[in-house]
């Protein structure tokens, strides 16, 4: 099982970016999916999460600016980021709780994608 994230980049404050993360491999079912971020010198934090039924949760700092969604057919989770601020600068990681074809539910991580917001 692999998670492949994409969509990061450099954007000016107030701009938008859309991150994508596709799961692949021997997957029986994807349960929860989410996005985390880690800024230099800081701990990794949860940005947004979405359950298999579509329930979402957001960090207070991104509410009303970021939107998480998922396409269960494509096994992909998205993070639409609007009105970006310099403090959103971080490496963004996707994560998913996946039941593989053989084995127990396991958390998997993507490789991280850099988001840089200039002021």
N, C-alpha and C positions, 0 to 999 in steps of 0.2 A: 504494500500500500504506500502510495506517495501523494503528497500535497504539493502542488506547483503554484506559487503565487506570482502575480504580475501586476503591472499598472502603476508602480511607484514612479517618482520623478521629482523634478524641481518646479515649483509653482509660486507665484506671487501671493501674498496675503490677500484674502478675499476670493481667491480662485477655487477651482474644483479639481478633484481627481477621483477616478474610480478604480478600486482594487478588485482583482479577481483571484480566486483560488480554486483550482480544479483537483479533485481527488481521482486517483486511478489505481488500478490493481485489482486484487481479489477481494472485492467488497460485497458483503451480503447486505449490509444496511448502514446508512449514516444516521447517527442520532443527532447530537448537538454539533453546531459549527460556530466558530467565533473568530474574532480578530483581537489580537493583543498588540501592544506597542512597547518599545523600550527606547527611551531617550538616553543619551550619554550620561553616565553617572547616576542613572535612576533605575529603579526596579521595573521589571516588566509588569504592565498593567492591562487589565481587560478593558477593551474599548467597546465592544458590542458582541452580543451572542444571539443565536437564533436556534430554536428547537426544531425538531422534525415536523411539528405541527404548525410552525410559523410564529410562535411567540418570541418576542424580542426583548432584549434588555440592553441598556446603554449606560456608559459612564456618564456622570453628571456633566463632565466637561465637554461632551460631544452631543448631548441631547439637543434636538432641533437643528443640528447641522449635519450629522451623519445618519445614513440609513443603511441597515444591513438587510440583505435579502438572499434567497437561495433558489437554485433551480435543481430540483431533485432528479430530474431526468439527466441533466448534464453533470450532476454531482459537483456542482460549483456554488461557492458562496461569494457574494459581492459586498463591497463596502463603498457606497457613494459618499464622498466627503465634499461638503460645500462650505463656503465661507471659511476657508482654512485660515488658521492663525499660525504665527511663528512657533508657538508652543506646541503645535501638533507635529513638529519635526521629530521624527523618530524612525527606527526600523519597525515595520509592521509585519507581524507574523500571523498566519492563519493557523487555526487548530480545529480538529474535528474528532469527535468520539465515534469510532467506527467499529462495527462488528465485521471482522473479516470472514471470508468463506470458511476458514478453519481457525478457530480460536475464540478467545474471549474479547469483550469490548475493550478497546484500547484507545488512548489519546495519541493522535499523530500531529506532527507540526510541519508546516511549510518552511522554506529556507529563508524567509524574510525578504522584504522589499523596502528600499529606502524612500522615505517621503521627506522632502525638504521644502519648507515654506519660508520664503524670503520676505522681509519687511519692507 
